[in-house]
Amino acid sequence: LCHQNDIGVIIDWVPSHFPKDDFALRRFDGTALYEHDDPRRGEHPDWGTLIFNYGRNEVCNFLLANALFWLREFHIDGLRVDAVASMIYLDYSRQNGDWLPNQWGGKENVEALVFLQNFNELVHNECPGCFTVAEESTAWTGVTAPRSQGGLGFTFKWNMGWMHDTLMYFSKDPVHRKYHQNDLTFAMLYEHTERFIMPLSHDEVVHGKGSLLSKMPGDLWQQFANLRTLYAYQYSRPGKKLLFMGSEIASPWEWYYARSLDWHFTQDHFRVGLMKLLEDLGRVYRNYPCLWRGDDAGTGFRWISCDDYENSVLCYLRYWESQNLIVALNLTPIPREHYRIGLPGVGKYVLRLNTDAAVYEGGGYPVVSEIQPEHHAYHGFGQSACLTLPPLSTIIYEKTE
């Protein structure tokens, strides 16, 4: 039914650990059949769960068969593998003396690494078109590199660093943001080391962390303006996109598994505007390949200006073949009049999206719908133009000539 309506399905797949329930896999035949017998290898200290013994072929085959079952029988499109970091490090969340090193004295779980390589090869070979995603929170190299290059072979990796740094920045009062602009720009230093997905996920809206809306500073209008700006920033920068369910509703409180999503909020005018923005962002993303071509290759993105800390403004170029989009973020509630930025060529630039537009329940601060570059060198380009940047907004212009 989902595929008939052009909806892909991704599930959370957890080969990293399993519960201690007596009716399940724990001591399945009276012995440590699926888990390690030694708790220094077999038990997870944080989660109170057991760890699979990847050194047993039978256990690995059980897990691999399970993955193929989801893909073949239920026609799942992708598997997001949970807690990969806990699999590949023997000392994950353990103190000295509470873990056993590998045969070479290191902290790498060699058996788990081989299992993950086998898993990714199997999925890509047996189920063409399906993909795998690693929720891996460390600086392990080669998560999305092929096995032939020593990598784990995942299709994508969650960019958890981007998620953490970006939300840390957006949670700051705008008066303090000029001291934290590196939180936004740092991710571009490692953006092309892996094939990343940028998640705004469940991890950040549970366990007392609050909802995305509640993280935003200011009054209700400013909170929604910040959230609209955040979503447009996520959609317009490199990396694939992921929003946790209900993000379009902008609940005022965090997600809780025992409570339904707040569907009644969809009638609120701020949320109607936010949902309209996400619909239009999806349309822009689909219609402009420059927003997703070359994400992992280091092409298609160029900073125009990333060092205007005083005004808390970011500008960048997304390009692919003949397409050029100019993205400008004003991350303060102060409108910026006559703000000059460099442009990649002469011709006409047409406004394609403005998160402050009245249709999104923004303030409707007046901006020009078309700009013409001047032969005034700026930001390393031979031409430039002056823009109006609405308060707490993202605007996108397309070069049309």
C-alpha angles and dihedrals in degrees: 000000000000093000090047086060095045093254118140120210126220122180134197107247117194116197091147101081144345137209126271094235111145092222092058135053099311110116086346095183095020092277135077091276102153098019135053113267092220109076089215085071102018107050131060109223097205102044103034091235138123127252123228117246102239090183090075116082090208092058093047092048090050090054095043091049089051091053092050091047091059092047099043104034101032095031093230111179100209143010120217105202112216126222098359091165090062089055100050099044120065091197095050108147091346132123124229109287093024096088138054120230122227123258091279094048094256133128096236116111097227094184092053091048091054090047092053092048090050091047094053094045091049095050094047094045100041100035109036112197094028119110140203130219127200120214091205118157103188136074093261106152125230100023090145096029117109121260090248087066094046094263132132093243102231117156093224141005126213110245095222092163090060091049093050096044095044095050090045088056096045091049090062121098105254091242088067099040095092087070093054106043090118087070087070100038100043095078091064089066090069100020095114099044090088139012098263137200114202106218130194089189147168090271091074100046102051140069097038097314093116129223124300090255093051090052091062116094128230135036122325094276092051092046091056092042089054091048093050089050091049093052093048090049091051092050096046102047125075120281134065117282134241129177123186116240113277094023089120089058094055098215114205091224135048125271119271122189094220094055130070122243114270098258092160089069091068089086093059111108095229090053093045087057093047092051090049089053093051090049090052093044089055090050093049091047091051095045098047113059089186086078093063110015113103094008093146098032099068092247130111097043132085131164114237092182128350102154104068093114095157093061096031091229127149125189128181143165126234113194142167125170105314096349121101126176123183115208122192126181124197105193098185131071089242114099114231113221122196092006107174121215133171119253130207098232149347121279137075124319116202126199110245103170138011118178090201092061116126091239087068092045090257124142095266093228106184115260130170116259093211133029131193118207121237124217090252114125113229139155091008094305127111093232139034144175139206117249135189110232113201119220116280094355149129118217127188126200126188123214102230103174 
